[in-house]
Amino acid sequence: MRHRRYTPAERNQLVAAFRKSGLTQRQFADREGLNLSTLQVWLYGGRGGKRAVKTSEKPSFVRVETAAVETKAAAHIDFGNGIVLQFAELPDPAYIAELARAAAC
């Protein structure tokens, strides 16, 4: 079976759509008929650790207020400035690194 080739513009559109979707990488890849690894290469980079898709979008964060609920989180990140992130599933290490870089700005 032949794999579909995407133009750089198509990749950029799909990456932007993923970032706005609120879906997990797996959910988005399944919905769009992509291999998960293809989406991850587009998001985090291919050879040499360079991003395969460059976007002008800076990471944005939305403040979410929640009631205190005791959960068993798979990952817990406390940035020490009042920001605490908890993940029910372990996120990709590259994603955590990107969050940490963005939070340091």
OpenMM code with the backbone's topology and positions (N, CA, C; nanometers):
from openmm import Vec3, app, unit

residues = "MET ARG HIS ARG ARG TYR THR PRO ALA GLU ARG ASN GLN LEU VAL ALA ALA PHE ARG LYS SER GLY LEU THR GLN ARG GLN PHE ALA ASP ARG GLU GLY LEU ASN LEU SER THR LEU GLN VAL TRP LEU TYR GLY GLY ARG GLY GLY LYS ARG ALA VAL LYS THR SER GLU LYS PRO SER PHE VAL ARG VAL GLU THR ALA ALA VAL GLU THR LYS ALA ALA ALA HIS ILE ASP PHE GLY ASN GLY ILE VAL LEU GLN PHE ALA GLU LEU PRO ASP PRO ALA TYR ILE ALA GLU LEU ALA ARG ALA ALA ALA CYS".split()
positions = [
    Vec3(0.0834, -0.1172, 0.0000),
    Vec3(0.0000, 0.0000, 0.0000),
    Vec3(0.0886, 0.1245, 0.0000),
    Vec3(0.0562, 0.2175, -0.0860),
    Vec3(0.1340, 0.3408, -0.0957),
    Vec3(0.0854, 0.4401, 0.0089),
    Vec3(0.1797, 0.5151, 0.0603),
    Vec3(0.1457, 0.6178, 0.1580),
    Vec3(0.1252, 0.7503, 0.0856),
    Vec3(0.0301, 0.8273, 0.1325),
    Vec3(0.0031, 0.9574, 0.0740),
    Vec3(0.1131, 1.0538, 0.1144),
    Vec3(0.1558, 1.1358, 0.0213),
    Vec3(0.2549, 1.2401, 0.0512),
    Vec3(0.1814, 1.3708, 0.0723),
    Vec3(0.2220, 1.4440, 0.1741),
    Vec3(0.1601, 1.5708, 0.2071),
    Vec3(0.2546, 1.6844, 0.1693),
    Vec3(0.1994, 1.7911, 0.1157),
    Vec3(0.2796, 1.9086, 0.0849),
    Vec3(0.3121, 1.9796, 0.2160),
    Vec3(0.4137, 2.0653, 0.2175),
    Vec3(0.4421, 2.1414, 0.3394),
    Vec3(0.3208, 2.2216, 0.3872),
    Vec3(0.2446, 2.2774, 0.2951),
    Vec3(0.1257, 2.3542, 0.3341),
    Vec3(0.0220, 2.2638, 0.4007),
    Vec3(0.0037, 2.1435, 0.3489),
    Vec3(-0.0909, 2.0494, 0.4093),
    Vec3(-0.0445, 2.0079, 0.5489),
    Vec3(0.0864, 1.9827, 0.5623),
    Vec3(0.1400, 1.9469, 0.6946),
    Vec3(0.1177, 2.0606, 0.7937),
    Vec3(0.1459, 2.1837, 0.7516),
    Vec3(0.1253, 2.2995, 0.8396),
    Vec3(-0.0206, 2.3097, 0.8826),
    Vec3(-0.1125, 2.2879, 0.7882),
    Vec3(-0.2552, 2.2955, 0.8206),
    Vec3(-0.2948, 2.1871, 0.9203),
    Vec3(-0.2434, 2.0664, 0.8998),
    Vec3(-0.2766, 1.9574, 0.9915),
    Vec3(-0.2168, 1.9797, 1.1302),
    Vec3(-0.0948, 2.0310, 1.1368),
    Vec3(-0.0334, 2.0589, 1.2672),
    Vec3(-0.1130, 2.1679, 1.3398),
    Vec3(-0.1501, 2.2737, 1.2683),
    Vec3(-0.2293, 2.3805, 1.3289),
    Vec3(-0.3650, 2.3272, 1.3750),
    Vec3(-0.4270, 2.2428, 1.2936),
    Vec3(-0.5560, 2.1845, 1.3309),
    Vec3(-0.5423, 2.0966, 1.4547),
    Vec3(-0.4320, 2.0193, 1.4627),
    Vec3(-0.4102, 1.9363, 1.5815),
    Vec3(-0.3977, 2.0230, 1.7066),
    Vec3(-0.3178, 2.1278, 1.6979),
    Vec3(-0.2941, 2.2132, 1.8150),
    Vec3(-0.4215, 2.2809, 1.8644),
    Vec3(-0.5131, 2.3067, 1.7747),
    Vec3(-0.6392, 2.3707, 1.8128),
    Vec3(-0.7470, 2.2701, 1.8511),
    Vec3(-0.7251, 2.1424, 1.8206),
    Vec3(-0.8302, 2.0416, 1.8350),
    Vec3(-0.8611, 2.0023, 1.9788),
    Vec3(-0.7617, 2.0058, 2.0648),
    Vec3(-0.7821, 1.9572, 2.2011),
    Vec3(-0.7808, 1.8054, 2.2109),
    Vec3(-0.7542, 1.7384, 2.0998),
    Vec3(-0.7496, 1.5923, 2.0985),
    Vec3(-0.6104, 1.5434, 2.1344),
    Vec3(-0.6022, 1.4177, 2.1743),
    Vec3(-0.4704, 1.3575, 2.1925),
    Vec3(-0.4115, 1.3342, 2.0536),
    Vec3(-0.2819, 1.3109, 2.0501),
    Vec3(-0.2172, 1.2827, 1.9226),
    Vec3(-0.2810, 1.1603, 1.8569),
    Vec3(-0.3042, 1.0558, 1.9338),
    Vec3(-0.3646, 0.9327, 1.8817),
    Vec3(-0.5032, 0.9614, 1.8247),
    Vec3(-0.5871, 1.0345, 1.8989),
    Vec3(-0.7223, 1.0643, 1.8524),
    Vec3(-0.7194, 1.1439, 1.7220),
    Vec3(-0.6331, 1.2445, 1.7157),
    Vec3(-0.6254, 1.3276, 1.5962),
    Vec3(-0.5749, 1.2467, 1.4773),
    Vec3(-0.4690, 1.1679, 1.4994),
    Vec3(-0.4135, 1.0872, 1.3906),
    Vec3(-0.5183, 0.9897, 1.3374),
    Vec3(-0.5913, 0.9244, 1.4259),
    Vec3(-0.6960, 0.8311, 1.3838),
    Vec3(-0.8050, 0.9040, 1.3054),
    Vec3(-0.8462, 1.0195, 1.3562),
    Vec3(-0.9526, 1.0960, 1.2901),
    Vec3(-0.9127, 1.1386, 1.1488),
    Vec3(-0.7843, 1.1760, 1.1321),
    Vec3(-0.7365, 1.2255, 1.0029),
    Vec3(-0.6788, 1.1173, 0.9133),
    Vec3(-0.6738, 0.9934, 0.9632),
    Vec3(-0.6198, 0.8834, 0.8837),
    Vec3(-0.4680, 0.8890, 0.8701),
    Vec3(-0.4003, 0.9418, 0.9722),
    Vec3(-0.2541, 0.9528, 0.9731),
    Vec3(-0.1944, 0.8448, 1.0614),
    Vec3(-0.0713, 0.8071, 1.0331),
    Vec3(0.0039, 0.7256, 1.1287),
    Vec3(0.0425, 0.8171, 1.2439),
    Vec3(0.0338, 0.7669, 1.3650),
    Vec3(0.0711, 0.8464, 1.4813),
    Vec3(0.2144, 0.8956, 1.4696),
    Vec3(0.3034, 0.8087, 1.4240),
    Vec3(0.4444, 0.8477, 1.4136),
    Vec3(0.4642, 0.9596, 1.3115),
    Vec3(0.3841, 0.9632, 1.2064),
    Vec3(0.3940, 1.0709, 1.1078),
    Vec3(0.3587, 1.2037, 1.1727),
    Vec3(0.2484, 1.2066, 1.2464),
    Vec3(0.2088, 1.3294, 1.3159),
    Vec3(0.3172, 1.3730, 1.4137),
    Vec3(0.3743, 1.2793, 1.4869),
    Vec3(0.4775, 1.3133, 1.5847),
    Vec3(0.6023, 1.3689, 1.5176),
    Vec3(0.6405, 1.3159, 1.4021),
    Vec3(0.7549, 1.3708, 1.3293),
    Vec3(0.7246, 1.5150, 1.2896),
    Vec3(0.6040, 1.5401, 1.2430),
    Vec3(0.5666, 1.6766, 1.2045),
    Vec3(0.5688, 1.7695, 1.3252),
    Vec3(0.5285, 1.7204, 1.4408),
    Vec3(0.5223, 1.8041, 1.5610),
    Vec3(0.6590, 1.8260, 1.6243),
    Vec3(0.7377, 1.7196, 1.6358),
    Vec3(0.8596, 1.7256, 1.7159),
    Vec3(0.9879, 1.7202, 1.6364),
    Vec3(0.9815, 1.6877, 1.5116),
    Vec3(1.1014, 1.6915, 1.4298),
    Vec3(1.1429, 1.5559, 1.3798),
    Vec3(1.2178, 1.5609, 1.2752),
    Vec3(1.2668, 1.4380, 1.2137),
    Vec3(1.4133, 1.4201, 1.2451),
    Vec3(1.4896, 1.3982, 1.1444),
    Vec3(1.6327, 1.3753, 1.1615),
    Vec3(1.7007, 1.4953, 1.2242),
    Vec3(1.7932, 1.4671, 1.3131),
    Vec3(1.8705, 1.5737, 1.3767),
    Vec3(1.7915, 1.6553, 1.4765),
    Vec3(1.6704, 1.6121, 1.5091),
    Vec3(1.5910, 1.6818, 1.6086),
    Vec3(1.5307, 1.8122, 1.5601),
    Vec3(1.5385, 1.8403, 1.4310),
    Vec3(1.4807, 1.9638, 1.3788),
    Vec3(1.3339, 1.9411, 1.3500),
    Vec3(1.2556, 2.0431, 1.3730),
    Vec3(1.1138, 2.0325, 1.3453),
    Vec3(1.0905, 2.0211, 1.1966),
    Vec3(1.0060, 1.9273, 1.1609),
    Vec3(0.9733, 1.9093, 1.0205),
    Vec3(0.8798, 2.0196, 0.9726),
    Vec3(0.7991, 2.0752, 1.0622),
    Vec3(0.7045, 2.1797, 1.0265),
    Vec3(0.7309, 2.2991, 1.1167),
    Vec3(0.7486, 2.4135, 1.0563),
    Vec3(0.7685, 2.5351, 1.1336),
    Vec3(0.6400, 2.6158, 1.1283),
    Vec3(0.6018, 2.6679, 1.2421),
    Vec3(0.4847, 2.7536, 1.2452),
    Vec3(0.5223, 2.8823, 1.3147),
    Vec3(0.4475, 2.9871, 1.2857),
    Vec3(0.4738, 3.1151, 1.3502),
    Vec3(0.3978, 3.1269, 1.4813),
    Vec3(0.3148, 3.0265, 1.5111),
    Vec3(0.2363, 3.0305, 1.6332),
    Vec3(0.3244, 3.0072, 1.7548),
    Vec3(0.3082, 3.0939, 1.8544),
    Vec3(0.3747, 3.0714, 1.9817),
    Vec3(0.2801, 2.9897, 2.0677),
    Vec3(0.3346, 2.9068, 2.1553),
    Vec3(0.2452, 2.8304, 2.2414),
    Vec3(0.1596, 2.9250, 2.3247),
    Vec3(0.0357, 2.8919, 2.3394),
    Vec3(-0.0515, 2.9732, 2.4230),
    Vec3(-0.1116, 2.8830, 2.5298),
    Vec3(-0.1356, 2.9414, 2.6439),
    Vec3(-0.1896, 2.8664, 2.7549),
    Vec3(-0.3198, 2.9316, 2.7994),
    Vec3(-0.4110, 2.8506, 2.8404),
    Vec3(-0.5394, 2.8978, 2.8892),
    Vec3(-0.5457, 2.8660, 3.0374),
    Vec3(-0.5808, 2.9649, 3.1169),
    Vec3(-0.5931, 2.9419, 3.2610),
    Vec3(-0.7209, 2.8623, 3.2856),
    Vec3(-0.7074, 2.7539, 3.3575),
    Vec3(-0.8212, 2.6681, 3.3879),
    Vec3(-0.8330, 2.6573, 3.5384),
    Vec3(-0.9467, 2.6953, 3.5898),
    Vec3(-0.9724, 2.6840, 3.7327),
    Vec3(-1.0487, 2.5548, 3.7561),
    Vec3(-1.0030, 2.4760, 3.8490),
    Vec3(-1.0724, 2.3518, 3.8803),
    Vec3(-1.0877, 2.3396, 4.0304),
    Vec3(-1.1855, 2.2662, 4.0710),
    Vec3(-1.2027, 2.2357, 4.2121),
    Vec3(-1.0965, 2.1336, 4.2502),
    Vec3(-1.0560, 2.1373, 4.3740),
    Vec3(-0.9555, 2.0421, 4.4204),
    Vec3(-1.0149, 1.9015, 4.4153),
    Vec3(-0.9551, 1.8191, 4.3340),
    Vec3(-0.9994, 1.6807, 4.3194),
    Vec3(-0.8768, 1.5926, 4.3321),
    Vec3(-0.8870, 1.4943, 4.4170),
    Vec3(-0.7738, 1.4042, 4.4334),
    Vec3(-0.7762, 1.3016, 4.3210),
    Vec3(-0.6680, 1.3001, 4.2449),
    Vec3(-0.6579, 1.2063, 4.1340),
    Vec3(-0.5245, 1.1341, 4.1422),
    Vec3(-0.5167, 1.0260, 4.0727),
    Vec3(-0.3900, 0.9559, 4.0589),
    Vec3(-0.3341, 0.9943, 3.9233),
    Vec3(-0.2447, 1.0913, 3.9236),
    Vec3(-0.1874, 1.1400, 3.7985),
    Vec3(-0.0660, 1.0567, 3.7613),
    Vec3(-0.0518, 1.0310, 3.6320),
    Vec3(0.0652, 0.9592, 3.5830),
    Vec3(0.1863, 1.0511, 3.5818),
    Vec3(0.1605, 1.1813, 3.5644),
    Vec3(0.2689, 1.2798, 3.5634),
    Vec3(0.2195, 1.4059, 3.6320),
    Vec3(0.3073, 1.4680, 3.7065),
    Vec3(0.2740, 1.5876, 3.7840),
    Vec3(0.3910, 1.6840, 3.7678),
    Vec3(0.3649, 1.8035, 3.7162),
    Vec3(0.4707, 1.9034, 3.6987),
    Vec3(0.4323, 2.0284, 3.7757),
    Vec3(0.5150, 2.0684, 3.8702),
    Vec3(0.4938, 2.1915, 3.9469),
    Vec3(0.5994, 2.2911, 3.9038),
    Vec3(0.5580, 2.3986, 3.8376),
    Vec3(0.6519, 2.4983, 3.7877),
    Vec3(0.6985, 2.5931, 3.8974),
    Vec3(0.6420, 2.5819, 4.0177),
    Vec3(0.6879, 2.6632, 4.1292),
    Vec3(0.6357, 2.8059, 4.1288),
    Vec3(0.5540, 2.8416, 4.0342),
    Vec3(0.4990, 2.9763, 4.0262),
    Vec3(0.3470, 2.9736, 4.0341),
    Vec3(0.2954, 2.8692, 4.0951),
    Vec3(0.1517, 2.8534, 4.1058),
    Vec3(0.0914, 2.7705, 3.9942),
    Vec3(0.1720, 2.7330, 3.8973),
    Vec3(0.1236, 2.6519, 3.7860),
    Vec3(0.1603, 2.5061, 3.8128),
    Vec3(0.0592, 2.4220, 3.8149),
    Vec3(0.0788, 2.2786, 3.8348),
    Vec3(0.0024, 2.2074, 3.7244),
    Vec3(0.0688, 2.1191, 3.6553),
    Vec3(0.0059, 2.0399, 3.5502),
    Vec3(0.0036, 1.8943, 3.5932),
    Vec3(-0.1099, 1.8298, 3.5725),
    Vec3(-0.1210, 1.6873, 3.5987),
    Vec3(-0.1724, 1.6213, 3.4722),
    Vec3(-0.1167, 1.5070, 3.4406),
    Vec3(-0.1545, 1.4308, 3.3220),
    Vec3(-0.2022, 1.2937, 3.3647),
    Vec3(-0.3165, 1.2532, 3.3125),
    Vec3(-0.3690, 1.1196, 3.3425),
    Vec3(-0.2848, 1.0128, 3.2746),
    Vec3(-0.2281, 1.0474, 3.1580),
    Vec3(-0.1396, 0.9567, 3.0851),
    Vec3(-0.0060, 1.0267, 3.0672),
    Vec3(0.1001, 0.9494, 3.0588),
    Vec3(0.2318, 1.0090, 3.0396),
    Vec3(0.2403, 1.0736, 2.9023),
    Vec3(0.2677, 1.2044, 2.8987),
    Vec3(0.2823, 1.2703, 2.7687),
    Vec3(0.4204, 1.2422, 2.7095),
    Vec3(0.4352, 1.2724, 2.5828),
    Vec3(0.5625, 1.2578, 2.5130),
    Vec3(0.6656, 1.3493, 2.5803),
    Vec3(0.7867, 1.3019, 2.6076),
    Vec3(0.8888, 1.3859, 2.6716),
    Vec3(0.9175, 1.5145, 2.5949),
    Vec3(0.9110, 1.5101, 2.4631),
    Vec3(0.9349, 1.6313, 2.3842),
    Vec3(0.8258, 1.7344, 2.4107),
    Vec3(0.7034, 1.6895, 2.4335),
    Vec3(0.5927, 1.7795, 2.4651),
    Vec3(0.6176, 1.8474, 2.5999),
    Vec3(0.6623, 1.7708, 2.6984),
    Vec3(0.6919, 1.8277, 2.8301),
    Vec3(0.8042, 1.9307, 2.8183),
    Vec3(0.9072, 1.8997, 2.7396),
    Vec3(1.0174, 1.9939, 2.7199),
    Vec3(0.9667, 2.1222, 2.6550),
    Vec3(0.8758, 2.1108, 2.5589),
    Vec3(0.8202, 2.2292, 2.4929),
    Vec3(0.7390, 2.3122, 2.5919),
    Vec3(0.6619, 2.2457, 2.6772),
    Vec3(0.5857, 2.3175, 2.7814),
    Vec3(0.6799, 2.3914, 2.8762),
    Vec3(0.7858, 2.3240, 2.9175),
    Vec3(0.8811, 2.3863, 3.0096),
    Vec3(0.9484, 2.5074, 2.9473),
    Vec3(0.9875, 2.4975, 2.8205),
    Vec3(1.0473, 2.6119, 2.7508),
    Vec3(0.9503, 2.7283, 2.7418),
    Vec3(0.8259, 2.6986, 2.7088),
    Vec3(0.7247, 2.8031, 2.6944),
    Vec3(0.6933, 2.8679, 2.8301),
    Vec3(0.6912, 2.7868, 2.9353),
    Vec3(0.6609, 2.8399, 3.0680),
    Vec3(0.7738, 2.9277, 3.1206),
    Vec3(0.8948, 2.9063, 3.0715),
    Vec3(1.0088, 2.9848, 3.1172),
    Vec3(1.0121, 3.1244, 3.0545),
    Vec3(0.9311, 3.1451, 2.9501),
    Vec3(0.9301, 3.2762, 2.8803),
    Vec3(0.8667, 3.3835, 2.9636),
] * unit.nanometer
topology = app.Topology()
chain = topology.addChain("A")
for resn in residues:
    res = topology.addResidue(resn, chain)
    for name in ("N", "CA", "C"):
        topology.addAtom(name, app.Element.getBySymbol(name[0]), res)
